[in-house]
Amino acid sequence: MRLGERAGLKPAKPMRDVFGDALLEVCRKNPKVVVLDGDLGNSTKAETVRQAFPERFFNIGIAESNLVSIGAGLAACGFIPFITSFSSFLLCNAYDQIRLCIALSNINAKILGSHGGITLGKDGPTQMGIEDLALVGGWPTFTILVPSDPTIMHKAVAAAVEHPGPVFVRSSRVAMPYIYPPDACPFEIGKANVVRQGHDVTLIGCGIMVAMALDAAAILAEEGIQARVIDMHTLRPWDVETLAAAARETGAIVTAEEHLLQGGMGSNIARIVAGIHPVPMRFVGLNDTYAESADPEDLLRKYGLTAENIAAAARQAIAAKVART
């Protein structure tokens, strides 16, 4: 069954294509935006800017440290650089440069980490960014955005340009269904979106796992369980108010992310919830493993990142809630 079909969501084009469109859109509106490419513009779709504004597109080649350093220099000169490559290449090869040149300086540079998660599929584990959110989380000055659908991607890229300071935007190779209408999408950095109301359990997702959580909510609804679904599109700054309301009003939480459980969204939400209103929690994500090379759908099934897995975790969290009463 297609992702989002249970929840009645409309299919869309691949998110990397959406990012390319969103990047071109902000370039047309703001002449200070420039794009730096690590020789992967055809994959990240940053090449849309090269075709329209070649004088504002710089292919630095397969040299991630130089890519970051040049981007930081352009930011220091008043430009707004989008430094683009795969998450795994940028964060693993140029971590020190990003830390020193961008994070510590709190400079106004934006990083696009493309092909996040395991759904890039047959490209294999060397190119899968499964630790990227944890790595960026180690830089206190970075805002972290993880769009969940095409509309949010456009909003996130535009917000990143307007937001002062370092911003990391995570993109994906695969298509994500429309959760929001193009003309009616609330988006504010640091303010999560409640995309489905419910009182029995809260499902919190980011990226592709928001649509998966909506599918899980549809499964649970057939059993009489009403799940609240939250799109946690911002992983810093955290929306503590929405998390507190979810904990108090539903009494059980499940997080779902296309990322390692250690250091990812779920572990941070657990830290926050433990400090404000502890409730039973369950976590869906990669559990201490690298993935293999296969079709995205097969990988999601093998590593337990499906609507059925989220629904099963919700039942466990609800059972734990009932046992406490």
NORMO-V123784 format. One record per backbone hydrogen bond with DSSP energy under -0.5 kcal/mol. NH is the residue of the N-H (numbers start at 1). CO is the residue of the C=O. Records with the same first field share a line. If there is no record, write none. Layout:
NH = CO, CO
This chain:
5 = 2
8 = 5
9 = 4
10 = 178
15 = 174
16 = 172
17 = 14
18 = 14
19 = 15
20 = 16
21 = 17
22 = 18
23 = 19
24 = 20
25 = 21
26 = 22
27 = 23
28 = 24
29 = 25
30 = 26
33 = 30
34 = 80
35 = 56
36 = 82
37 = 58
38 = 84
43 = 40
44 = 40
45 = 41
47 = 41
48 = 45
49 = 46
50 = 46
51 = 47
52 = 48
53 = 49
56 = 53
57 = 54
58 = 35
60 = 37, 58
61 = 37
63 = 61
67 = 63
68 = 64
69 = 65
70 = 66
71 = 67
72 = 68
73 = 69
74 = 70
75 = 71
76 = 72
77 = 73
78 = 75
79 = 74
80 = 32
81 = 79
82 = 34
83 = 81, 110
84 = 36, 82
85 = 112
87 = 114
90 = 86
91 = 87
92 = 88
93 = 89
94 = 90
98 = 94
99 = 95
100 = 96
101 = 97
102 = 97, 98
103 = 98
104 = 99
106 = 102, 103
107 = 102
109 = 107
110 = 81
111 = 167
112 = 83
113 = 111, 169
114 = 85, 112
116 = 171
117 = 129
121 = 118
123 = 120
124 = 121
127 = 124
128 = 125
129 = 115, 127
130 = 128
135 = 131
136 = 132
137 = 133
138 = 135
139 = 136
140 = 138
142 = 139
143 = 166
144 = 236
145 = 168
146 = 233
147 = 170
153 = 149
154 = 150
155 = 151
156 = 152
157 = 153
158 = 154
159 = 155
160 = 156
161 = 157
162 = 158
163 = 159
167 = 109
168 = 143
169 = 111
170 = 145
171 = 113
176 = 13
178 = 10
181 = 184
184 = 181
188 = 191
191 = 188
192 = 190
193 = 231
194 = 192
195 = 193, 229
196 = 229
200 = 226
201 = 226
202 = 252
203 = 228
204 = 202, 254
205 = 203, 230
206 = 256
207 = 146
209 = 206
210 = 207
211 = 207
212 = 208
213 = 209
214 = 210
215 = 211
216 = 212
217 = 213
218 = 214
219 = 215
220 = 216
221 = 217
222 = 218, 219
223 = 220
224 = 221
225 = 220
226 = 224
227 = 225
228 = 201
229 = 196
230 = 203
231 = 193
232 = 205, 230
233 = 231
235 = 144, 233
236 = 144
240 = 238
243 = 239
244 = 240
245 = 241
246 = 242
247 = 243
248 = 244
249 = 245
250 = 246
251 = 246, 247
253 = 280
254 = 202
255 = 282
256 = 204
257 = 284
259 = 257
260 = 130
261 = 286
264 = 261
267 = 261
268 = 264
269 = 265
270 = 266
271 = 267
272 = 268
273 = 269
274 = 270
275 = 271, 272
276 = 272, 273
277 = 273
280 = 251
282 = 253
284 = 255
285 = 283
286 = 259
288 = 286
294 = 292
299 = 295
300 = 296
301 = 297
302 = 298
303 = 299
304 = 301
305 = 300
310 = 306
311 = 307
312 = 308
313 = 309
314 = 310
315 = 311
316 = 312
317 = 313
318 = 314
319 = 315
320 = 316
321 = 317
322 = 318
323 = 319
324 = 320, 321
325 = 321, 322
